[in-house]
Amino acid sequence: MSKNDFENSRILKSIADALGTEPAAFYTDEGLPSKALEIRELLESFDRITDPSDRRICLDFINSVVARQGAVPDGS
């Protein structure tokens, strides 16, 4: 394992720990980082929304889902 691979593994482990999960949760059976791909897709799509009120609608929707699941949204 190269120094870079070790560092990447350490960072992934830290992120997983912060989220209360295992590093394996970020990967599909094919080895692709599923959660990371979903986050990237969400951010790229959100970035393409130009109207501030539409962006607010998206954020409100996401926060309502978070609230429904009993999690506490981070920031506002």
C-alpha positions as MATLAB code, in Angstrom:
seq = 'MSKNDFENSRILKSIADALGTEPAAFYTDEGLPSKALEIRELLESFDRITDPSDRRICLDFINSVVARQGAVPDGS';
ca = [
       0.000    0.000    0.000;
       1.461    3.312   -1.069;
       1.674    6.298    1.228;
      -1.101    7.989   -0.806;
      -3.366    4.907   -0.528;
      -2.751    4.774    3.206;
      -3.609    8.468    3.578;
      -6.783    8.044    1.491;
      -7.819    5.071    3.624;
      -7.188    7.036    6.794;
      -9.259    9.974    5.548;
     -12.109    7.686    4.465;
     -12.046    6.003    7.881;
     -12.233    9.409    9.582;
     -15.210   10.436    7.446;
     -16.959    7.136    8.129;
     -16.334    7.505   11.865;
     -17.767   11.020   11.827;
     -20.890    9.708   10.068;
     -21.200    6.745   12.409;
     -20.676    4.110    9.732;
     -18.020    1.835    8.286;
     -15.885    2.804    5.261;
     -17.515   -0.068    3.333;
     -20.798    1.880    3.422;
     -19.339    4.209    0.790;
     -18.927    1.422   -1.774;
     -21.262   -0.664   -3.929;
     -20.635   -4.305   -4.792;
     -18.701   -3.070   -7.820;
     -16.343   -1.097   -5.588;
     -17.615    2.317   -6.629;
     -18.134    4.880   -3.874;
     -21.949    4.942   -4.021;
     -22.596    7.572   -1.359;
     -19.874    9.813   -2.737;
     -21.368    9.517   -6.234;
     -24.814   10.438   -4.897;
     -23.399   13.452   -3.079;
     -21.546   14.571   -6.187;
     -24.693   14.186   -8.300;
     -26.708   16.182   -5.778;
     -24.141   18.984   -5.630;
     -23.708   19.154   -9.404;
     -27.474   19.293   -9.927;
     -27.930   21.900   -7.217;
     -25.166   24.019   -8.736;
     -27.067   24.123  -12.051;
     -30.146   25.678  -10.383;
     -29.830   29.394  -11.050;
     -32.959   30.751   -9.394;
     -32.384   31.467   -5.668;
     -35.998   30.662   -4.780;
     -35.742   27.283   -6.526;
     -32.523   26.583   -4.612;
     -34.346   27.440   -1.382;
     -37.179   25.050   -2.323;
     -34.598   22.280   -2.787;
     -32.961   23.001    0.558;
     -36.329   23.112    2.314;
     -37.249   19.758    0.772;
     -33.988   18.150    1.882;
     -34.375   19.541    5.393;
     -37.953   18.223    5.564;
     -36.731   14.730    4.660;
     -34.012   14.997    7.293;
     -36.574   16.105    9.888;
     -38.962   13.297    8.931;
     -36.162   10.787    9.478;
     -35.475   12.257   12.904;
     -32.028   13.618   12.071;
     -30.985   17.152   12.868;
     -30.077   19.302    9.819;
     -26.604   20.825    9.866;
     -26.845   24.592    9.467;
     -29.490   26.477    7.571;
];
